[in-house]
Amino acid sequence: MSAQLDLFATGSTAPDAVELVARQDFTILNLSGGKDGLRAAVKARDSARQAGTEDRLWTVHASLGPMEWPSCTVDGVRYPSVGELAAEHSRLLGVPPERHLELRRHRSGAPYDLLTFVAERGDWPWLGRARFCTGDWKTKLIFGAFSQAARDFKKARGRPARMLNVLGIRADESRDRRNRPALHRTTDNSHRVVDEWLPAHAESTAFVKAWTDAEGWPHHWAYDSVPGAGDWAGNSRCSCSACVFSNRRDLLLAVARRPRLAALYAEVEYRRGVPFNPNTTITALIQEAARPGAPDPGVVLDDDTADFEALERSVRAALMRPPKRAPRPGQGPGTLPMPGAGCEGCSLANTGTPLQEAL
């Protein structure tokens, strides 16, 4: 990548960042395929180069399977999935392919996806429990992948492995993320000492987009109004296609771009009687996305893949069984509008009344 602007020169790494990376035995760069993880990874990579520890860099993509943005083909041009783009980012960072990991949860030898867990349990990540979408499906998965390496290191060196977990979390994104420290220790035991580092924490969204374009890094098609447009006029974030924590415009784009996935979410929501989001339902979003004035999706995916069909089968099988979590007061079957029931069913979403208060 050529530094086209002095403002974006990657060689201006702070000395304390170089010292931080120099102390590590493993520096783990979390790549989601999004712009923020990439920006953080480049800053950590540049620190490692100055420290002479580039050979200790690892890149990791914790995959959420068909729930994350897939590849698509428009006018004969194929645009990669977030997992494929994460692997390409790793290659462009200079990390050898044997030190790039794509991880996905499995159960009984088959992929075990987050939406199946939601259907089994009967709640969504916002419902008071720790954010299992990032905890169980990402952080724990990544740390588990490095457990054997930590044990081997302890046996060979006689001390815990020092690991730096590099994330693309920025203060601009939310109040919770603004209050998150840019560097703090998350694990300290006999096998490993893990520090979490957010090197792009103080950088603005506008800066990261401008830096990405100026340096010529590829960004995911979901960010654009139409794949290949390069205008950053699509989704503002590149996480789950339909994330419970997304803003309303992103959710409207998601349900319009992936109607089959949205319909599956709506099945879970209706059968369990628990809204997808504290302020709206997927059913309401599907209806709103079809009205005049809704954001133009730019592309509509058919999700006609074996992986998606396996997710559908798994989710529907889970919905045939009672939920593991007992419904809360006002929740449960029959408390939410049936998908396709009409606009009366989505009236709550237009009043601004939190659904958990209205149920």
N, C-alpha and C positions, 0 to 999 in steps of 0.2 A: 504494500500500500504506500503510495507516495504522499508525503505531507505537502498538500497544496497551499495551505495557509499556515502561517506561523502560529496563529491562534490554536490550531489543532495539532501542533507538533507533538508527537508522542514521546519525544526524547526528553521532555521537561518533567520527568518523574521526580517527586520530592524525595530527598535523601532518606527520610524516615521510612518511606514506602520501600525503598531498596533494602534498607536494613531489615525491615519486617520480613520481606520475602527471602532474604539471604538466610534467615534463621530456620526456614522450613525444610522438612524432609519431603513433604508432598504439598504441592499447591494445586488445589482442585478448582478448576474454572467451570462454573455452572453455566451451560449454554442452553437456552430455551428455544433458540431460533429467532429471538426478539432482539431489539436494538439495545436494550439496557444491559442484558447479560453480555452482549458483544462488547459494549463500551467498557464495562468493568474488566472483562477478560483481556482486552488490549492493554489497559493500564497495568494490570498485574503481569502480563507477558513482558511488557517493556521494563518493569521493575526487575523481573527475573533475568532479563538479558543483561542489565547493568550489574546485577549481583553475581552473574555467572552461574545461575542455578536454573537455566532454561530446561535442562534435562530432567528437572523434577516436576515439570508441569504435566497435569492431566486435565482432560476436558471430559465433561459428563453431561449427558442429556437424559433426564428422568422423564420417560415418555408416558403420556396418558392415553396412548393408543388412539382409537377413532374419535375420542372426545377433543383432541387437539386439531389444529388446522391441517388438513391433508394437502396433497398435491392437487393441481388442477391443470387442465390443458385448454388454452384459449387461442383460437386462430392458428392452430397447429404448433403453438409454443407451450412447452410443459414448464410449469412453475413448481418448485419443490415444496414438500411438506415441511413443517417446522423441524422435524427430526432430521430430514435430509439437509436442510439449511444449517442446522447446528453442526452436522458433520463437515459441511463445506467451510463453515466458519473456523472449525478446529484446524482443518487443513491449511487455510489461509493464515492462521495464527502461527503455523509452523510446527504444530504438535504432530508427532508421528501417529499413524492410524492405530497402532497397537496401544497407544495411550489415550485413545478416545473410547469412551464407554457409552453405549445406549442401553438404558436400564428400563425394565418394565415389570410390574408385579405379576406373579403367576400363582396359581393355586391348582394343585393336582395336575401339574404339567401344562396347564392352559393359561392364557392371559386372563388376569383377574382385574377388571376395569372398575374405575371409580363409580360409574353409574350403577353397576351391579351392586356394589357395596351400599350405595344410597338406597336402592330398591330393597335390599335385604334389611337394612337397619330401619328405614322409614323416616329418615331425616336428612337435611342438607347441611353443608358445612357451616352455615351461619347460625345454626340453632344452639349456640351456647357451648358446644363441645369444642375442643381445640380444632384448629383448621386441619382436619385429617387430609384434605386434598393436597396441602403442602407438606404436612408432617409425615403421615404414613406413606403417601405415594411419591414423595420426593426426598425429603431429608433422611428419613430412616432407610430408604432404599439405597441412597448414595453411601451413607455411612456403613451400611451392611456390606456393600461392594468392596470397601476398603478394610474390613475387619481382619481378613486373613493377612493382608499386607502389613497391618499394624502388629499382628502377632508375630509375623516373621521378622519384622524390624526389631521388635523387643528382644526376641531370641538371639538375633545376630549382634545387636549393639548394646544390649543390656540396659536400655532406657526406653521410655515411651516415644513413639513417633510423633513428631511435631507436624501438624497438618493445618493448612490455611484454607478455609472454605470461602471462596470468592463468589459473591452474589451481585446481581445487577439491580438491587433494590435502591430506589432513589426517594429522597424526601418529598419531591414534587408530587408523588403518586397518591398519598393519603396522609391523614393525621397520624395514624399508627406508624407508618413508615418514616414520617418526619421525626418521630420520637425515638426511633430505633438507633442505637449507637452505631457509628461507622466502623468501630472495631470493638469486639468484646469476646470473651472466652465462653464457649458453649460446653466444652467437655474437658475434664481433667481426671484421668484415671491411670491405672498402671500400664495400659497399652498405648494410649494416645492422648495428646493434648491438642485440642482443636480450637482455633480462633476463627471467628467469622469476620470477614472484611468486606466492606461495601465501598470500593474505591470511587464509584460514580455517585455516591449518596448526595453530594451537594450540587450536582449538575442539573440544569433545567431540561425539560423535555425538548424545548426549542434547540438548545445547544446540542443535545445528543442527536437529533435529527440532522442538524446542519453538519455536525462532525461526520456522521455516517455518509452523507452525500459527498462532502468535500474529500473524504479519504477513499471514496469509491467502494465501500463495503456493500455487498448485496443485502437488501432488506426483504422481509417476507411479503408475499403478494397481498396478504390480508390487510396490511397497512394502507393499501392503495384503493382508490375508488373502483378501479378495474385492474386486474392483474397486469403488471407491466407498465402501468401509467407513471409510477414513480412520483406520485403527488402527495403521498401521506394523507389522503383524504378518505381513507377507509376506517378500519378499526383503530382505536387509539392505543390498544395494547394487543400483545400477541401471546395470549395464555390459552386456557381452554377456549374453544370456540364460543361457548355460552357459559361464561363464568358468573357465579352467583354474586360476585363482588364488582362486576362491570358496571359502567354507567349505562343509562338507558339507550343512548344512540348505539353504542357497541352491541347491546343485546338485540336491538331491532335489526341491525345489520346481520347479526349471527343467525337469527331465526329465519331471515329472508335468504341468506346465503346457503343455509343448510336446513331446509325444511324437514327432511327425514329425521335428522337428529333432534330438531325442535319437537317433532311429533312424539318421539320416544321420551323426551323429557316430560312432555305433557301427560303421557301415560303414567309415568311414575308419580308425578304430582297429583293427578286425579285419583289414582288407585290408593295412594297412601294418605291423601287428604291433607298434605302439607305443602304450602306454597314454596316455590323454587327460591324466592327472594322475599325479604321482609316487606317490600313495598309493592310487589306485583306478582303476577303468575305468568308462567310460560304461555298459557292459553291466551291471556290478555295481550301479551307481546305479539303472538302470532296474528291475532286479529288487527292490532294496531299497525303491524308491518305491512298489511295488505291494503291499508287505506291510502287515499291520496295524500301527498305531503310527507309520507314516510321516506326514510333514506333509501336511495336507489342502491340495491345490493351490488350492481355491476356484474356479478356472476352468481349463478345458482348451481350448486353441486347436487348430483344425484345420489352420492354415497353408495353407489352400487359396487361394493367390494366385499370380499369374503370376511374381512376383519370386522366390517360394520355389521354384517349379517350375524356373525358370531356374537357381537355385543347385543343385538336385538334379542337373540334367543336366550342369552344369559339373563338379561334384564327381565324378560317376560316370565322366565322360569322362576326368578326370585319373587316376582309379583304374585305368583300362584300360592305363595306361602305367607303366613302371618308375619308382620314386621317384628324384628327383634326388640325394637323400642316401642313401648306402649304409647299410644297417641296421647297428646296433651289435651287439656280441656279445649273444646272448640275445634279440634283437629280430628282427622280420621276419615274413612270413606264416607262420601256423601256431603262433605262440608265445602267442597270446591266445585266450581262449574265444570261440567263435562266438556272436554275439548270439542269445539265446533258447536257449542250450545247457543252462540249468538252474543250480541253485544251486551245483553243484560248481565251475562256472566262476568263481564270484564269491567263493570261499572266502578268497582272499588279502585281499580288501577287509575281511573281518571279523576278521582276525588282527592288523591294525595293522602288518604287514610292508610296508615300501616295495616297490612292484612292481619298481623297477629292481634291487633286491637279490635279489628272489625269481626273476626271470626267468633 
